[in-house]
Amino acid sequence: MKRSLALVLCVVLALSVLLVGCESKPATLKFGFGVYTGTPAATDATADKDGSGKLDITFAAITVNADGKIVACDLDTASNSIAFTADGKAVAATEFKTKYEQGNDYNMVTYGGAAKEWYEQADAFETVVAGKTLEEVTALVGEDKKGNSDVIAAGCTIMINEFVAAIEKAYVAAADSNVTAEDTLKVTAYTEATGTDATADKDGSNKVATTVFGAAVDANGKVVAAASDCVELAFTFDTKGASTLDTTKAVLSKKEQGADYGMVAYGGAAKEWFEQAAAFDAACVGKTATEIAGLVAEDGKGVADLQTAGCTIYVTGFVKAASKI
């Protein structure tokens, strides 16, 4: 009897081990990050009002399943404005915040008469996108660049064409990853501006650089997949405060410029910007926000391990954006 009981226990134990070994793991998803840059706008300065420049940058992170459907989406817009005076001096910029970071202070409800704030409408749009193919997402845009009835009913009444454009770029860039549906998508941005006054020999400039970061983060706050990019534009002007920026020229992100960015050809670098950004992204995987913050050295470049990995450029913007996750 004891032998029979022992045999039964062994069988049960063996089956338990087998079942544990056969437990299905969450399916992995493709991860993509896309950046859409709008058309820049600029106005001349007058005696009564400073000149200005504005650029909107919309960025989205998505996950895509084996059926080509978007599982999750996170997006934001950096709407950056700068100024310059009628005598050609750059006006120092204040702190830059994305539309999502501004929260209720974006004031669509208070001053625009909207039912919901921008961040709430963006959240609503993200819920509509989930479960759709790219073709179905592009079909959400109406003739007035706002959403169709489904999007409006969900609580998103703002223009969505730039949301969709960023998602489309993220979809095209989506690649195999270790991300699962249990992970959380996050997008962040860090913007800084540097200004120089106009002279008789050279236009002034108020240059804005926005570094954007998209990531999938696990339950422990560690990055599972990451992608970085940067959009840089110099708003130029003369000594009389007239804008000299060609606003008809498309603005491409540094990653979109690829080898044309010219770090290898003209800067003597070993790797192009997009390759160095990829090295930074790889270094973020497995790290928390606090650990990412430690990737920058005192000189603004990466720590030794990061430089060895192939990222030898200044990484302050990368780190300040990525450590917001």
SEGUFI-504359 format. One record per residue: z, y negated, x negated of N, C-alpha, C in turn. Coordinates in pm, 1 decimal. Each point is the difference from the previous one (the first is absolute). Layout:
REM SEGUFI-504359
- Z	Y	X	Z	Y	X	Z	Y	X
...
***
This chain:
REM SEGUFI-504359
- 0.0	120.4	-83.8	0.0	-120.4	83.8	0.0	-124.7	-86.8
- 82.4	3.4	-102.9	5.6	-114.1	-89.4	-132.8	-20.3	-70.5
- -64.7	118.2	-35.6	-128.6	-11.1	-68.3	-104.2	-61.7	92.4
- 2.3	38.9	128.5	-96.0	-54.6	96.9	21.4	-149.7	18.1
- 127.9	-39.2	8.9	30.3	-142.3	16.0	-45.8	-79.3	-121.5
- 20.5	56.4	-118.5	-42.4	-67.8	-122.6	-151.0	-16.2	-2.7
- -70.5	104.2	49.9	-146.3	-7.0	1.7	-47.7	-108.9	95.2
- 65.0	-9.4	117.5	-35.8	-102.9	97.6	22.1	-139.0	-58.9
- 114.4	-17.7	-67.6	30.7	-129.8	-59.8	-102.4	-38.2	-106.1
- -43.6	98.6	-76.9	-100.5	-27.5	-103.8	-131.9	-44.0	61.6
- -37.3	67.9	112.2	-125.1	-35.7	68.1	8.1	-141.1	54.7
- 114.5	-31.0	63.9	19.5	-134.0	56.0	-7.3	-105.8	-109.6
- 66.7	28.1	-114.3	-1.2	-93.8	-110.9	-141.8	-20.4	-52.9
- -73.5	107.6	-11.7	-137.2	-7.8	-51.2	-87.5	-81.6	92.8
- 16.3	20.7	132.5	-77.3	-76.1	97.9	35.5	-147.1	-4.2
- 129.9	-28.3	-21.5	44.8	-139.5	-7.1	-64.6	-71.8	-116.9
- -2.2	68.0	-114.4	-61.5	-58.7	-120.1	-148.2	-24.2	23.5
- -65.1	98.2	66.1	-143.2	-12.7	26.7	-29.7	-117.7	91.7
- 83.1	-14.5	105.0	-21.2	-108.2	95.1	21.9	-135.7	-63.6
- 103.0	-7.4	-85.1	26.4	-126.6	-68.4	-118.0	-36.3	-89.8
- -53.2	101.0	-68.4	-112.5	-24.3	-88.7	-125.8	-40.3	74.3
- -8.4	39.4	127.2	-119.6	-28.8	78.6	13.3	-124.8	85.3
- 113.2	-68.2	-8.4	16.9	-123.3	77.2	-111.4	-98.3	-34.0
- -63.5	-53.9	103.0	-112.4	-91.2	-24.1	50.7	-134.4	-49.1
- -69.4	-53.7	-99.3	31.9	-131.8	-51.3	-82.3	-102.9	75.6
- 50.6	-122.4	10.6	-77.5	-103.0	69.2	-136.1	-17.9	-66.2
- -102.5	-15.8	82.2	-134.6	-17.5	-53.6	-10.1	-131.8	-75.0
- -72.2	2.0	-111.1	-19.7	-123.4	-74.8	-115.6	-78.9	60.7
- 5.2	-130.6	-21.8	-97.5	-91.4	59.4	-70.8	-80.0	-108.4
- -114.3	-54.7	34.7	-65.2	-94.5	-89.9	71.9	-133.8	11.7
- 7.1	-70.1	-112.1	63.9	-131.9	-3.4	-103.6	-102.5	-43.9
- -7.3	-112.3	72.4	-95.2	-104.0	-35.6	60.0	-138.7	11.6
- -50.2	-90.4	-81.8	46.6	-138.1	0.5	-122.2	-90.8	-9.6
- -7.8	-99.2	89.0	-115.3	-88.5	1.2	39.2	-145.6	11.1
- -81.7	-86.1	-60.9	25.0	-143.9	-0.2	-124.0	-72.7	51.3
- 19.5	-82.6	100.9	-110.3	-81.4	51.7	33.5	-147.4	-21.7
- -88.5	-70.0	-69.3	20.6	-141.2	-27.4	-91.4	-82.9	88.7
- 58.9	-92.8	73.0	-77.8	-84.8	88.8	-76.3	-108.0	-75.5
- -64.8	-86.9	74.8	-75.0	-110.5	-59.7	94.6	-114.2	-33.7
- -1.0	-48.5	-122.6	90.8	-111.0	-34.7	-39.9	-128.5	71.2
- 99.5	-84.4	22.1	-24.3	-130.0	62.3	60.4	-107.9	-88.0
- -65.4	-115.9	-6.1	50.0	-110.2	-82.5	-35.1	-132.9	65.7
- 90.8	-96.4	-12.2	-24.0	-134.6	52.8	27.7	-102.4	-109.3
- -73.3	-109.1	2.6	20.3	-106.4	-98.1	127.6	-78.3	30.1
- 57.4	-55.5	-103.9	116.1	-87.9	18.0	-47.2	-137.7	46.1
- 86.2	-68.2	74.3	-26.8	-137.6	41.5	119.7	-85.7	-40.1
- -9.4	-127.7	28.4	111.3	-89.4	-32.3	124.5	35.9	79.4
- -20.0	62.2	114.0	112.4	31.2	88.8	45.8	144.7	-4.9
- -82.9	85.1	-57.4	33.6	141.9	6.5	-51.6	74.2	-122.6
- 83.1	91.0	-51.6	-41.2	82.2	-114.0	-116.3	91.0	37.2
- -82.4	32.7	-100.7	-101.0	102.2	19.9	66.7	136.5	3.9
- -72.4	100.2	47.7	63.4	130.8	14.1	-99.3	113.1	-22.3
- 54.3	114.1	-26.9	-78.2	122.4	-10.6	76.5	112.1	67.4
- -72.7	92.1	63.4	65.8	109.9	70.5	-81.7	127.2	-13.9
- 70.6	111.9	-16.1	-65.6	130.0	-10.1	87.5	105.6	65.8
- -59.2	78.2	89.2	69.8	109.5	66.6	-38.9	132.5	-63.4
- 100.8	80.4	-31.7	-21.5	131.9	-60.1	73.2	102.4	85.8
- -75.8	89.2	62.7	59.0	102.9	85.0	-8.3	134.6	-71.7
- 108.7	73.9	0.1	4.4	126.1	-74.0	68.2	107.2	83.3
- -50.4	122.9	-13.5	48.6	109.7	84.0	11.6	128.9	-79.2
- 104.8	76.0	29.6	17.0	135.1	-53.1	-9.9	96.1	117.5
- -70.9	110.0	-18.1	-14.7	98.1	106.7	13.4	141.7	-54.9
- 28.8	92.1	90.3	-9.5	142.3	-31.3	-99.7	61.1	97.4
- -74.8	98.5	-48.9	-106.4	61.3	78.6	15.4	151.5	-5.7
- -10.5	66.6	115.5	16.1	145.0	1.7	-132.9	72.0	-21.7
- 4.6	132.6	5.0	-119.0	81.0	-29.6	-110.8	-19.1	102.4
- 35.0	-49.7	117.5	-99.9	-24.8	104.6	-59.9	-140.2	-8.2
- 39.4	-74.3	-103.0	-53.8	-134.5	-15.7	66.4	-103.7	86.6
- 115.4	34.7	56.1	71.1	-94.8	85.8	112.6	-69.1	-77.3
- 18.8	-125.6	29.0	106.5	-77.5	-65.1	134.4	42.1	58.5
- 88.3	43.2	-85.5	132.6	44.9	43.9	95.4	-118.4	12.1
- -3.4	-88.9	-98.6	88.2	-116.9	0.4	-68.6	-114.6	-71.5
- 48.9	-121.4	27.5	-59.2	-120.2	-58.1	108.6	-105.1	-17.5
- -8.8	-74.7	-108.2	87.1	-115.7	-19.3	-85.9	-111.3	-57.7
- 11.5	-120.0	55.6	-84.6	-109.8	-46.4	74.5	-132.3	2.1
- -56.8	-96.5	-70.3	58.9	-133.3	-8.7	-109.4	-96.7	-43.7
- 28.6	-129.4	10.5	-93.6	-103.5	-42.9	73.2	-105.2	-81.2
- -54.8	-29.6	-116.5	48.7	-111.3	-80.2	-92.0	-118.0	28.5
- 53.7	-101.0	67.3	-78.0	-118.6	33.7	51.0	-112.9	-88.5
- -69.4	-21.0	-111.6	49.5	-89.9	-103.8	-69.2	-135.3	3.2
- 80.4	-106.4	-5.1	-54.1	-136.0	-0.9	52.4	-76.4	-121.3
- -88.6	-82.9	-58.4	38.6	-87.3	-111.4	-45.6	-142.5	31.2
- 42.0	-96.0	-83.6	-37.4	-139.9	24.7	-27.6	-72.8	-131.0
- -72.4	-111.2	11.8	-26.3	-87.8	-114.3	-13.9	-142.3	52.4
- 28.2	-95.9	-84.1	6.9	-139.1	43.8	-134.4	-73.1	-13.9
- -3.1	-120.5	55.1	-122.1	-80.6	-3.9	-33.6	-50.2	-140.1
- 95.0	8.0	-93.0	-30.2	-38.7	-138.8	-11.9	124.0	-90.3
- -26.4	114.1	62.9	-32.2	119.0	-76.9	115.0	72.0	-65.9
- 114.9	-2.7	61.6	115.5	70.9	-56.8	33.8	121.4	87.3
- 30.1	110.6	-66.5	38.7	121.3	71.7	141.1	-14.5	54.9
- 18.8	38.1	123.9	132.4	-3.9	61.8	66.3	135.9	-20.4
- 119.7	-2.8	-54.2	71.5	125.6	-25.1	23.3	73.5	130.9
- -28.9	128.6	-0.7	13.5	79.6	121.6	144.3	43.2	22.1
- 36.8	10.9	126.4	132.2	52.3	34.9	-7.7	152.5	5.5
- 104.9	64.0	42.3	4.0	146.3	6.1	-105.5	52.2	97.0
- -67.4	105.0	-40.9	-100.5	63.4	85.6	61.4	120.7	70.9
- -23.6	8.5	129.3	42.1	115.9	77.1	-117.3	49.7	83.2
- -10.3	131.3	15.5	-103.7	55.2	86.2	36.5	-30.0	145.2
- -94.8	22.8	88.4	26.9	-24.3	142.5	111.7	91.5	49.9
- 0.8	123.4	-49.0	105.3	92.7	44.3	135.5	-43.3	-54.4
- 1.8	-45.6	-123.7	125.7	-43.8	-61.0	57.4	-121.9	71.2
- -84.8	-82.6	55.5	47.9	-119.1	70.5	71.9	34.2	129.7
- -26.4	116.0	55.7	70.1	42.2	120.1	-11.1	-100.0	112.8
- 111.8	-30.9	61.3	-0.1	-95.0	111.4	-34.5	-141.8	-43.4
- 15.1	-28.0	-128.6	-30.6	-134.1	-50.6	-149.6	-29.7	-0.8
- -82.4	100.8	22.7	-143.4	-25.8	10.9	-30.3	-84.3	124.2
- 89.0	10.6	99.2	1.6	-90.7	116.5	-120.1	8.3	93.4
- -53.7	119.1	16.5	-104.9	16.1	100.5	56.0	-12.9	141.2
- 123.8	40.3	17.2	62.7	-8.2	131.9	42.7	-143.0	30.3
- 70.7	-61.4	-94.2	54.7	-134.2	23.1	-107.5	-106.4	14.8
- -98.7	3.4	-89.1	-99.3	-107.2	-0.4	-138.3	42.5	48.8
- -25.1	129.5	2.0	-132.6	45.7	41.2	-5.3	54.7	140.5
- 115.9	13.3	62.7	3.9	49.1	137.4	-28.0	148.6	12.3
- 6.1	73.3	-111.1	-26.4	144.0	3.1	118.8	75.4	59.2
- -27.3	116.8	54.4	107.3	82.8	55.9	77.2	71.4	-109.7
- -68.0	26.8	-112.4	63.7	70.3	-110.7	-35.6	-67.1	-132.0
- 89.0	15.3	-98.4	-24.9	-55.8	-131.6	-106.9	81.9	-73.6
- -50.0	-58.5	-110.5	-107.8	64.9	-74.5	39.2	140.2	-44.2
- 118.0	15.8	-56.4	39.8	130.7	-52.1	10.5	103.2	111.6
- 40.0	-43.6	118.3	9.7	90.9	114.6	-139.3	41.8	46.7
- -93.6	-93.3	-6.1	-136.8	31.4	40.9	-66.4	92.0	-102.3
- 30.6	-21.4	-127.7	-52.8	89.4	-103.5	54.8	141.5	19.2
- 128.6	10.6	29.6	61.4	130.6	26.2	-67.4	68.2	119.5
- -27.5	-77.9	103.2	-64.1	54.0	119.7	-138.8	53.5	-32.4
- -72.8	-74.2	-81.3	-134.0	44.6	-38.1	6.3	130.0	-79.3
- 97.3	11.5	-88.3	14.1	121.4	-80.5	22.0	122.9	86.8
- 72.6	-15.9	109.1	23.1	114.3	90.0	-129.0	42.8	69.0
- -86.7	-95.9	29.2	-128.1	31.8	63.9	-91.5	75.2	-96.8
- 4.8	-38.7	-126.4	-85.7	60.4	-102.3	35.0	147.1	-23.5
- 127.1	33.2	7.1	44.3	137.1	-28.8	-70.5	100.0	90.8
- -56.1	103.7	-60.7	-67.4	105.5	74.2	-149.1	-22.0	18.2
- -51.7	-109.6	-53.3	-141.2	-32.2	18.8	-81.2	21.1	-128.4
- -128.4	27.0	18.6	-92.9	6.2	-111.7	-39.3	-143.4	-36.5
- -67.6	-15.4	-112.7	-44.3	-133.3	-38.9	-96.6	-57.5	103.0
- -87.6	82.7	51.3	-95.4	-46.7	101.8	72.7	-52.1	122.7
- 106.0	69.2	39.1	77.2	-43.5	116.6	77.1	-128.2	-29.0
- 43.5	-17.6	-123.0	71.5	-122.4	-36.7	-94.1	-119.9	2.0
- -118.5	16.6	-56.6	-95.0	-111.7	-0.7	-40.9	-39.0	141.4
- 5.7	95.0	92.4	-36.1	-27.3	139.5	107.6	-80.0	73.1
- 113.9	-20.8	-64.2	109.0	-75.0	63.5	-26.0	-150.4	1.5
- -94.0	-46.2	-82.2	-26.5	-143.2	-11.8	-93.9	-45.4	111.4
- 42.2	-105.1	72.8	-83.6	-56.3	104.3	-91.5	-107.2	-54.8
- -79.9	-59.0	87.3	-96.6	-100.3	-42.6	66.6	-125.9	-55.4
- 117.9	-30.1	46.4	70.4	-120.6	-45.5	89.6	26.6	-119.9
- -19.0	116.1	-62.6	77.1	43.6	-117.4	142.6	41.0	35.2
- 36.1	-9.2	126.8	129.3	52.5	44.7	-18.7	146.9	36.7
- 109.5	64.4	38.5	-7.6	140.5	33.3	-52.5	24.9	139.8
- -38.7	124.8	24.9	-42.4	36.5	135.4	121.1	11.7	91.8
- -21.6	46.2	119.8	107.9	3.6	99.0	116.8	87.1	-43.7
- -28.7	109.0	-72.7	108.3	87.7	-46.3	89.3	-71.4	-100.6
- -61.0	-76.5	-89.9	76.1	-73.0	-101.3	84.0	-110.0	66.0
- -60.3	-71.9	90.9	71.5	-108.2	68.9	114.7	55.4	83.1
- -24.0	111.9	66.5	104.7	61.7	81.9	117.2	46.6	-85.0
- -28.3	35.0	-125.4	106.0	45.5	-90.8	84.9	-115.7	-51.2
- -48.6	-123.0	20.8	77.6	-116.5	-42.0	-57.4	-76.4	-116.8
- -125.4	27.7	-36.6	-65.2	-70.2	-110.5	-113.6	-84.6	56.6
- 23.1	-130.6	7.2	-98.9	-90.0	60.6	-68.4	-90.3	-101.8
- 32.4	16.3	-127.6	-59.8	-82.2	-104.5	-131.7	61.1	-46.6
- -73.2	-72.8	-84.2	-124.3	53.0	-55.5	31.9	117.4	-92.1
- -79.2	105.8	10.3	27.2	121.9	-76.4	-114.6	38.1	-93.3
- -104.7	-81.8	-5.5	-116.5	38.3	-80.4	34.3	19.1	-147.1
- 91.7	-82.4	-53.4	35.9	14.4	-141.2	94.1	118.7	-21.5
- 80.1	33.1	100.4	79.9	123.1	-5.8	-93.4	120.0	-17.3
- -100.6	3.4	86.7	-93.1	113.3	0.1	-78.8	6.0	-130.2
- -38.7	-115.3	-53.2	-74.7	-3.2	-125.7	83.1	57.5	-114.7
- 130.3	-32.7	-3.2	88.0	54.2	-104.8	19.2	150.1	18.1
- 15.2	43.4	124.7	16.9	142.7	27.4	-124.9	77.4	-40.0
- -116.4	-57.8	26.9	-125.1	66.3	-37.4	-7.0	20.6	-151.5
- 40.1	-100.4	-75.5	-0.6	14.0	-145.8	102.3	104.0	-45.2
- 114.5	4.6	67.0	100.7	99.9	-33.5	-50.3	140.2	31.4
- -72.1	12.0	109.4	-53.2	130.2	41.6	-101.3	51.3	-102.4
- -87.7	-88.9	-44.1	-101.6	38.0	-99.1	65.9	40.7	-131.6
- 110.0	-66.6	-34.5	68.9	27.5	-126.5	96.2	118.4	8.4
- 24.4	51.0	120.9	99.5	105.9	17.7	-33.8	123.5	-83.7
- 101.8	51.6	-67.0	-18.0	116.5	-87.0	115.0	97.4	20.0
- -21.4	124.0	-42.1	103.9	102.2	12.1	127.6	-45.6	-68.8
- 112.7	34.2	59.5	129.6	-40.9	-54.6	105.7	101.4	40.1
- 122.9	-25.0	-41.7	113.0	84.0	39.8	75.6	-59.5	118.5
- -56.7	-101.9	60.9	64.5	-67.3	112.7	-3.9	89.2	123.4
- 109.0	0.7	75.0	5.1	71.4	127.8	33.9	-98.2	111.0
- -6.6	48.8	122.5	29.8	-84.9	115.8	146.0	-43.2	2.3
- 85.0	66.1	-78.0	141.7	-35.5	-5.0	25.5	-123.4	-86.7
- -96.0	-35.4	-83.6	16.0	-115.4	-88.3	-32.2	-129.5	74.7
- 51.2	-110.7	-51.8	-16.5	-130.6	63.7	-94.6	-87.0	-81.2
- -94.6	-63.3	68.2	-92.2	-90.3	-67.2	59.0	-140.0	-8.3
- -22.7	-65.2	-113.6	47.6	-136.6	-19.2	-103.2	-80.4	-77.8
- -20.8	-125.4	41.8	-86.4	-90.7	-76.6	80.3	-125.3	-33.3
- -23.7	-54.0	-119.0	72.8	-118.2	-45.9	-95.0	-91.1	-77.2
- 46.7	-121.7	-25.8	-81.5	-93.8	-77.9	89.1	-97.2	-75.5
- -52.8	-46.3	-111.7	66.4	-105.0	-76.8	-106.4	-100.8	-41.3
- 24.7	-128.6	30.9	-96.6	-105.7	-29.2	62.0	-106.3	-88.9
- -78.6	-43.9	-97.5	42.0	-111.3	-84.5	-118.1	-95.2	-19.3
- 31.1	-127.5	-19.7	-104.0	-100.3	-19.6	25.2	-77.0	-128.5
- -108.4	-33.6	-69.2	8.8	-81.4	-121.4	-98.8	-115.2	12.7
- 46.8	-119.8	-27.5	-84.2	-116.9	19.5	-23.5	-81.7	-125.5
- -119.3	-58.2	-10.2	-32.4	-95.4	-106.8	-67.9	-120.7	63.7
- 30.6	-118.0	-47.1	-57.8	-122.2	56.3	-142.9	-20.1	-47.9
- -77.9	-71.3	80.5	-137.9	-31.2	-36.5	-2.7	-109.8	-106.2
- -101.5	5.2	-85.6	-22.5	-104.8	-99.6	-145.5	-44.5	10.4
- -35.1	-99.6	-76.9	-138.7	-48.0	1.0	-96.1	107.0	-49.4
- 51.5	91.8	-81.5	-85.5	102.3	-59.5	4.1	135.7	71.2
- 103.3	19.7	80.8	16.3	132.2	59.1	67.7	-7.3	136.2
- -49.7	80.5	94.3	61.4	6.0	132.6	142.8	51.0	-9.1
- 81.3	-44.3	93.5	134.2	54.9	12.8	-7.1	133.7	73.1
- 109.9	70.9	-1.4	2.4	132.1	61.8	138.7	32.8	54.1
- 3.2	59.9	116.2	123.6	57.6	52.1	-32.7	146.0	28.0
- 31.3	83.8	-97.3	-41.3	140.9	5.1	107.6	86.0	64.1
- -42.6	80.2	95.5	91.2	88.0	71.7	-34.3	144.6	-33.6
- 99.7	77.5	-39.2	-17.8	142.9	-28.9	94.9	79.7	88.0
- -56.9	86.2	81.3	80.0	83.3	90.2	-15.0	145.9	-39.4
- 108.6	60.5	-44.2	1.4	142.0	-31.8	50.2	76.0	121.8
- -76.3	99.2	43.4	37.2	77.9	118.1	26.7	143.8	-40.4
- 86.4	65.4	74.6	43.4	135.7	-34.1	16.6	80.4	127.9
- -53.9	119.8	-1.2	18.0	91.2	112.3	57.7	130.6	-49.8
- 90.4	57.9	77.8	64.5	123.5	-44.5	42.9	85.4	118.2
- 13.3	128.1	-27.4	66.7	92.4	90.6	131.9	34.8	-65.3
- 107.8	-11.8	76.1	134.7	16.3	-54.4	71.0	112.8	74.6
- 68.4	87.1	-74.4	69.5	111.5	65.1	138.2	-40.9	49.8
- 71.7	96.1	55.1	129.9	-28.0	60.7	103.7	-47.8	-100.8
- -24.3	27.2	-127.1	91.9	-43.2	-105.0	-40.3	-133.8	-62.6
- -101.1	-62.3	58.3	-43.9	-129.6	-51.8	-88.4	9.1	-121.6
- -51.2	119.6	-29.3	-86.1	18.2	-116.5	-147.8	-4.6	40.2
- -79.4	-60.9	-84.8	-142.6	-15.0	26.5	-71.5	134.4	-16.5
- -78.3	34.8	99.4	-78.1	123.4	-3.8	-144.8	-29.1	-40.6
- -51.4	-113.9	43.6	-134.4	-44.2	-37.4	0.3	-151.9	-1.2
- -84.1	-59.6	-84.8	1.5	-146.0	-13.2	-137.4	-53.3	-36.8
- -22.3	-126.5	34.6	-124.9	-67.8	-36.7	26.6	-149.6	-10.3
- -57.7	-62.1	-102.8	16.6	-143.9	-22.8	-135.4	-68.7	-5.3
- 1.5	-129.2	28.3	-119.0	-81.8	-15.8	44.8	-145.5	-14.0
- -92.4	-87.8	-32.9	33.1	-141.5	-15.1	-120.4	-84.9	38.4
- 27.1	-106.5	75.6	-103.8	-96.7	34.9	38.9	-133.3	-62.3
- -91.3	-54.1	-78.9	27.3	-123.9	-72.0	-110.8	-100.9	29.2
- 40.1	-123.0	34.2	-98.7	-103.5	28.1	53.2	-135.4	-45.3
- -84.8	-71.8	-74.0	36.1	-135.2	-44.0	-64.2	-101.5	94.2
- 82.5	-76.8	70.5	-48.9	-109.2	83.8	-17.1	-121.8	-90.6
- -123.7	-38.4	-25.3	-28.7	-107.7	-94.5	-28.5	-132.1	71.7
- 22.1	-110.3	-72.4	-15.4	-133.2	57.3	-20.2	-100.8	-112.2
- -57.8	-115.3	34.5	-26.2	-101.3	-103.2	107.9	-108.6	0.6
- -19.1	-100.8	-81.0	101.9	-105.4	-15.9	15.0	-88.0	124.2
- -93.7	13.8	93.3	9.7	-77.0	124.8	51.7	85.7	116.8
- 42.9	120.0	-34.0	56.0	86.5	103.7	-102.6	68.5	88.1
- -124.3	5.8	-46.3	-103.9	70.1	75.6	-4.7	145.7	-44.5
- -4.8	90.8	95.0	-7.2	142.0	-33.4	-133.2	31.5	-66.2
- 4.2	81.2	-104.7	-122.4	42.9	-68.4	-18.9	151.6	8.5
- 76.7	64.5	86.9	-10.2	145.3	17.0	-121.1	35.1	86.4
- -75.7	99.2	-42.5	-110.8	52.0	80.3	57.0	98.5	101.5
- 22.0	-46.8	121.6	62.7	83.8	103.1	-96.5	101.6	61.1
- -126.8	-4.4	-40.6	-96.0	97.0	51.9	-2.3	127.7	-83.4
- 62.9	-4.3	-115.6	0.1	115.6	-88.9	109.6	98.9	38.6
- -37.5	125.8	15.3	96.5	103.4	37.9	106.1	16.6	-107.5
- 121.8	24.2	44.4	111.0	21.1	-93.0	29.9	149.4	-5.4
- -15.5	59.3	-116.8	26.1	142.3	-18.4	133.2	20.2	-71.4
- 70.7	104.5	37.0	123.4	32.4	-71.2	-35.2	48.5	-140.0
- 99.2	4.4	-86.7	-24.4	45.7	-137.2	-46.3	145.3	-1.6
- 54.4	81.0	88.4	-42.1	139.6	4.9	-144.4	10.1	47.8
- -36.3	-80.5	97.9	-136.8	1.2	50.6	-100.4	-44.6	-106.6
- 42.1	-87.2	-88.7	-90.0	-46.3	-105.8	-30.3	108.9	-102.5
- 88.1	98.6	-9.0	-24.1	111.4	-90.6	-21.7	-45.1	-143.1
- -103.2	56.2	-63.5	-29.3	-34.3	-139.6	-47.5	-144.3	-14.5
- -47.4	-59.5	109.3	-46.6	-138.6	-5.6	113.4	-99.2	-24.7
- 123.9	45.2	15.0	112.5	-89.4	-28.4	-1.4	-40.8	-147.3
- -52.9	87.5	-84.1	-29.1	-37.6	-138.5	112.6	6.6	-100.1
- 106.0	75.1	28.5	107.9	9.7	-98.6	-43.1	73.0	-125.4
- -87.2	98.1	16.0	-48.1	75.5	-115.7	-109.2	-77.9	-72.5
- -96.9	-48.3	77.4	-115.3	-67.2	-61.0	36.1	-132.1	-66.5
- 89.7	-76.5	65.0	28.3	-134.2	-50.9	143.1	-19.7	-50.4
- 90.1	89.2	41.6	139.2	-17.0	-40.4	44.6	93.5	-109.9
- -87.7	93.1	-38.1	33.5	93.4	-106.8	101.5	105.8	38.6
- 23.2	17.2	131.8	97.5	99.0	45.8	-57.2	140.9	-11.5
- 87.1	97.0	-9.9	-43.3	139.4	-7.8	-39.9	53.4	137.4
- 61.6	-55.6	102.1	-29.1	44.7	136.3	-17.8	-120.1	92.5
- -79.9	20.5	104.8	-21.8	-105.4	98.2	124.0	-20.2	87.6
- 0.7	-111.4	72.9	114.7	-32.9	83.7	31.0	110.4	99.7
- -102.5	50.0	68.1	24.5	101.8	103.0	56.7	127.7	-60.3
- -36.9	29.9	-123.7	53.8	118.7	-66.1	145.5	-21.6	-39.4
- 32.0	-119.8	-42.9	137.9	-31.4	-37.1	89.5	-3.8	125.0
- -56.0	-49.8	110.1	75.1	0.4	125.4	28.8	142.8	43.9
- -97.4	88.5	-18.2	19.3	140.4	36.7	111.8	63.6	-83.2
- 10.1	-40.6	-126.0	107.8	51.9	-85.7	135.3	-47.9	50.6
- 5.6	-126.0	45.4	125.0	-50.5	56.2	35.4	76.3	127.3
- -98.4	21.1	85.6	24.6	72.0	125.0	55.2	139.6	-27.5
- -59.2	67.8	-97.5	46.0	135.5	-33.9	144.2	-2.8	-50.1
- 35.7	-106.2	-71.7	136.4	-11.3	-53.0	101.8	-22.3	111.5
- -45.5	-52.5	112.6	91.8	-25.7	112.5	36.1	127.2	75.8
- -86.4	99.5	-5.5	23.7	123.7	74.4	127.5	67.8	-49.1
- 85.6	35.2	94.1	127.5	63.2	-32.0	112.6	-97.4	-23.6
- -30.4	-129.4	6.1	101.6	-102.4	-27.3	41.1	-72.9	127.5
- 121.1	-52.3	-2.7	50.4	-85.5	106.5	-35.0	-145.1	-33.1
- 26.9	-89.8	93.1	-26.7	-141.8	-23.1	76.7	-51.0	-121.1
- 124.1	43.0	-13.8	82.1	-42.7	-114.0	-59.0	47.7	-131.4
- -48.5	123.7	-1.1	-59.0	54.7	-122.0	-132.2	-69.8	-33.0
- -77.1	-35.9	101.8	-125.0	-72.9	-22.9	28.8	-136.9	-60.2
- 106.9	-63.4	45.9	36.9	-131.5	-53.4	27.9	5.6	-149.4
- 33.1	117.5	-49.1	29.1	16.4	-141.5	-121.9	27.2	-86.6
- -120.1	-5.0	57.5	-120.8	28.8	-76.0	-50.5	-119.2	-80.1
- 56.2	-119.2	24.2	-46.1	-118.8	-70.5	93.2	-33.2	-116.0
- -60.6	-35.2	-114.8	78.6	-39.0	-117.4	21.4	-150.7	-0.5
- 74.3	-49.3	-96.4	33.8	-142.1	-5.0	-121.7	-90.4	-17.3
- -104.6	51.8	-62.5	-119.2	-81.4	-22.8	-96.2	0.7	118.3
- 38.8	67.3	109.0	-84.3	4.7	118.8	-96.8	116.7	2.1
- -15.4	67.1	-112.5	-82.7	119.7	-3.8	85.3	121.2	36.4
- -64.3	116.2	7.4	72.7	118.8	38.7	88.4	53.1	-110.6
- 95.3	82.0	37.5	83.8	66.8	-99.1	-88.0	95.0	-81.3
- 54.3	51.7	-107.6	-78.8	81.4	-94.1	-70.4	116.6	67.9
- 69.9	71.4	87.4	-59.9	115.4	66.6	-119.5	-40.7	85.1
- 9.8	-114.5	64.0	-109.0	-47.8	84.7	-121.5	-38.3	-84.1
- 23.8	-64.0	-112.2	-110.5	-37.3	-87.5	-66.9	123.4	-59.5
- 79.7	99.0	-34.0	-55.2	125.1	-51.8	-87.1	68.3	104.9
- 38.3	-16.0	126.3	-74.9	60.9	111.0	-132.2	-70.7	25.7
- -19.7	-116.7	-61.1	-128.2	-68.0	13.0	3.1	-133.0	70.6
- 120.1	-51.1	30.2	10.6	-130.5	64.0	60.8	-98.2	-100.0
- -86.4	-78.3	-64.5	45.5	-90.3	-105.4	-3.8	-146.6	41.5
- -36.8	-26.7	123.4	-7.7	-137.7	48.9	137.9	-44.8	49.4
- 10.0	-128.4	34.0	124.8	-49.7	57.3	21.6	63.5	136.4
- 122.3	44.6	25.6	26.6	76.7	122.6	102.3	-66.5	91.9
- 36.5	-124.3	-28.5	101.6	-66.5	82.0	-39.1	-2.8	146.6
- -126.6	-36.7	28.3	-46.3	-4.2	138.6	3.6	136.0	65.7
- -45.9	102.4	-74.5	4.9	137.1	51.0	142.0	37.9	39.9
- 91.8	-23.6	-93.5	139.0	43.4	19.7	65.9	-77.1	113.5
- -24.5	-130.7	8.0	61.9	-77.9	106.6	-51.6	39.6	136.9
- -124.6	39.5	7.2	-53.8	47.6	128.2	53.5	140.3	31.5
- -11.0	91.5	-96.3	36.5	138.9	23.4	149.6	20.2	24.1
- 81.8	-80.1	-62.9	145.3	18.6	16.1	51.1	-51.1	134.8
- -89.9	-51.9	83.6	38.7	-40.6	136.2	2.3	114.7	99.7
- -47.7	117.1	-40.1	-12.2	110.4	94.4	135.3	37.0	60.6
***
